[in-house]
Amino acid sequence: MIYRNGEILMEEIKSFEDLSLSSAVMKGISSLGFETPMPIQAKAIPIALEGKDIFGQAQTGTGKTAAFAIPILENIQPSGGIQSLIICPTRELAVQVSKEITRLSSAMNITVVPVYGGQSIAHQIRILKKKPEVVVGTPGRLLDHLNRKTLKLNTTSILVLDEADEMLDMGFLEDIQKIIEATPEDRQTMMFSATLPKQVTTLAKKFMKDPASVHIEKTGATVSLTEQRYYEVNSRQKVESLCRLLDVEYPEGGIIFCRTKQGTADLAKELLERGYTVDALHGDLSQRERDIAMNRFRTGASELLVATDVAARGLDISSVSHVINFDIPQDPDTYVHRIGRTGRAGKEGTAITLVTPREIKQLRFIENGIKKKISRSDIPTLSDAVEVRKEQLIRNIEQTLSEGVGDYKDTASRLLEDYDSIDLLSAALKIVDKDGRDIETAEIKSAKPEWIKLSIPVGRAHGLYPKKIVNEITKKSNLTPAQVGDIEIYDKDCYVEVPVDASDKVSSIFRNYKTKGSRRPKHPQGRSKKQSERRHK
């Protein structure tokens, strides 16, 4: 291996052949269709093969599962007991990781077992008795097996903590520490995290030995194939705006993110009532309900999945064409994590964020964090939606023609004897169109800025009057006079209504305002004192 300043040179790992892997592992890589290593793989695999501990920062969708799975498989000894333990935050991620390692090991005689809550513990005990080489599990269920003494980790040589930040956010710190303490001290440890909160770095320092740092930029592979747009929407018409977008976008598979469990359930219910095929995914669902929802979405039985951030962790679905942020994410990391669900495996994707006027500042915060401007778009019109529906009908007809119309030709011939062909086809299209969901016909009103009444610590005693306040604001900001609302002015302070997103700017204008002394100004000619003290929009 060639290092520079202690770090492996990623550009020198151009193919998996450069890693000198065993033929069995190379067969597994080929079976998955991998051609060249992704950045996290090119950086992490050579270091891991040297037996070093790794502390990696990478988002979901960047290929990190293979980054730790390939070194594990290179060092595995068939029938050697449990040699590798991978801890994951959710059942979905544990199953996903287990499946990928199983596929990578297709040419090897080893067993990979997922262990998680919601599955029969008796079944898991029977499998663990057979001493599988690799165990992938969630913290709670792994600790349960350790307490029952049905899981022994004394032969574990490689430990992986996948999405460590999520496990700590979910309150698994104590469980994770107990699990790690049950493994040999001379093990190799790899920890991967999308973010690096203090708890994660503390855990790394406590349980890792001089780990090599592997960092993948947040805005890399996760979002490179994803078109990002935002729509400024009226806060009272978010659902209508979403439906209009769905009518025009026609997602082949869309995940809609909400901030809360209740919001997720409410939105899914509303979309169902409007004729969309949709399932909800949130923390209040039983494991069986989650499995049903995920299976329906994977098989295309439902076109939309409404989910919370935590419930969506570990979802491995390659056919997601759209990610829609119904509720704007709270930080840039969450934004990247969400939109990383689309634009995967070389496919293009679309990420849409609905933003109310009050949330524009939050959007700018996200843009600064991801170092990318998100393009603004206008909500489509009703005529746009109608045109898209017509095009969809044409595609459906053409698809049916390509598949063959069978016995319907005789019926069509009989109808053509009595009716005009254009009228007949129009009637057929009308019937077909009724089978689909209704188009959102509401008049979508433009998003008006939400207003705030600012308290400003200057007033008449400082030489101010309403017109001068308006002049100061418009001269030193991008606001127009029409965007300055009611003004209430008193001796030493005043109240001014302005759009929420301009509040900081307006406050700063008057924060260091140079006062004119305590003398009251003369009132503008032709105005009474009362008129000058209050201004309405």
FENPESUL-V965512 format. One line per field, one symbol per residue. psi: psi as a letter, one per 30 degrees, with the letter a starting at -180 (. if undefined). Layout:
BEGIN
psi: ???
END
This chain:
BEGIN
psi: kklkhgkkjeffjflffffhlleeeeeeeeffgkekkleeeeeeeeeeffglkkjkjklkgggfefefeeeeefgkjkggajfkkkkleleeeeeeeeeeeeefgfglilkkkkjllflkfeeeeeeffgilekkklleeeeeeeeefgfkkgfgkfkkkjkheeeeeegggeeeeeeeefflkfglkkkkkkelileeeeeeeeegljhkkkjkkkegbfegegkkkllkklkffheeeeeeeeeeeeikfjkkkkleleeeeeeeeeeeefggkjklkjlffkleeeeeeeeeeeefgfkfkjklleeffkgkijfgjfkkkjekklfleeeeeeeffflhlhgkllkkkkkklefgeeeeeeeeeefhkkkkklkklleeeeeeeeeeeeeeeeeeeeffkfbffeeeeeeeffflkeeeeeeeeeeeeeffllkkjfkjjkljkkklkjkkkhlbefggkleeeeeeeefegagklefgkbkkjkaegllkkklkefgeeeeefefehkjlgafkklkkkkgkleeeffkkl.
END
